[in-house]
C-alpha cells in the first residue's frame, strides 16, 4: 500500500494534546537546568514542558508513545467515525505485557490520523532464553493480531530484543514477516541503525542503563551494522528494574548516564539512548544543546521511520532526528 508524502509536506505537526509547541530554547534549557539541580520533580518538569501530559500518564496503559484516545480527547466513547479517520495504522509488538510495562508517558509525536495498535510478547525478562521462548511461542501470534487490526507496518520494539536476537536473525525475521503478510516490517534495532546513519553517526557513545550482558549484545548488533562503539555505560538493569523505575528516577538516570557517556567519548559523532522506560524524550534536545551532537532513542527512531517515508510530518523542537526527513 503506497502512501503519499503530501501530508508530510505540511507545516511541522503541532499536536492537539500534549506537546502543542516545543518551548523556546532558552526557556527549555532554564527549566532543564533547574530540574537537573533537583529543585523540582520530573513530573513537574514534564508538566511545564509539555502541558497536560501528567494527567494522561496516570490513565489507562495504551503503550508508550500512543496518542490519547478519542474518549480522552473528547470525553465521549469512540465510534465508527473516529476509526474512519485513520489513514495509517502503525502496529508494534511490545516485549512486555501491559501488566509489566512501566506507566506510559503520552508522547503525541504522530498526528491523530495515524493510529497505533499494539500486541505483547509477554516476555518476563530480557535474558536470551526468555527472548527465544517468547519469539518462538508468541511472535507470529502477535503478527497475526496486528494484521487483523489493519496494521500497515509492524515494528518489533525494544532494543534488548533486537540485541539478543542478533542482527542477522532480525533481518531474516523482518524479511519473513513481510513475505508472509505483505506488510512492511521493522525492528527497533534496524530503525535505530537507519536513524544514526541518517544523522551521520558512525563512531557512537551509548548511554545505557542495561546489564553488561545486554550491552555486549547491543554492541555486537551495532558493530555488525558498521558502527564503532566508543563507550557504553551501565546501571545493571534488566526488565524488572526498568519497569519499576519512577518517571523522575528514569529521567534523572537518562541525564546522568548520557553525560557520563559523552565525558568518556567526547569525539563520538553522536549519542544513543537505548530503552523507552526512562522517558528520554525531554532529554534529547537538552543533550543535543549541551554537546552539539545528535541524540537518538529507539522510540524516536520508530517515529522517524514514518517521517522518513512520508507517512508522518516532521516534529520540531524535540531533537534533530524528529525534525528531519
Secondary structure as GFF3:
##gff-version 3
##sequence-region A 1 325
A	DSSP	three_ten_helix	7	9	.	.	.	ID=ss1
A	DSSP	alpha_helix	25	36	.	.	.	ID=ss2
A	DSSP	alpha_helix	42	49	.	.	.	ID=ss3
A	DSSP	alpha_helix	53	57	.	.	.	ID=ss4
A	DSSP	alpha_helix	70	74	.	.	.	ID=ss5
A	DSSP	alpha_helix	80	84	.	.	.	ID=ss6
A	DSSP	beta_strand	88	94	.	.	.	ID=ss7
A	DSSP	beta_strand	114	120	.	.	.	ID=ss8
A	DSSP	alpha_helix	128	148	.	.	.	ID=ss9
A	DSSP	beta_strand	153	156	.	.	.	ID=ss10
A	DSSP	alpha_helix	159	165	.	.	.	ID=ss11
A	DSSP	alpha_helix	167	181	.	.	.	ID=ss12
A	DSSP	beta_strand	184	187	.	.	.	ID=ss13
A	DSSP	alpha_helix	188	198	.	.	.	ID=ss14
A	DSSP	beta_strand	203	206	.	.	.	ID=ss15
A	DSSP	alpha_helix	212	224	.	.	.	ID=ss16
A	DSSP	beta_strand	228	232	.	.	.	ID=ss17
A	DSSP	alpha_helix	239	244	.	.	.	ID=ss18
A	DSSP	alpha_helix	247	264	.	.	.	ID=ss19
A	DSSP	beta_strand	270	273	.	.	.	ID=ss20
A	DSSP	alpha_helix	281	291	.	.	.	ID=ss21
A	DSSP	beta_strand	294	297	.	.	.	ID=ss22
A	DSSP	alpha_helix	298	308	.	.	.	ID=ss23
###
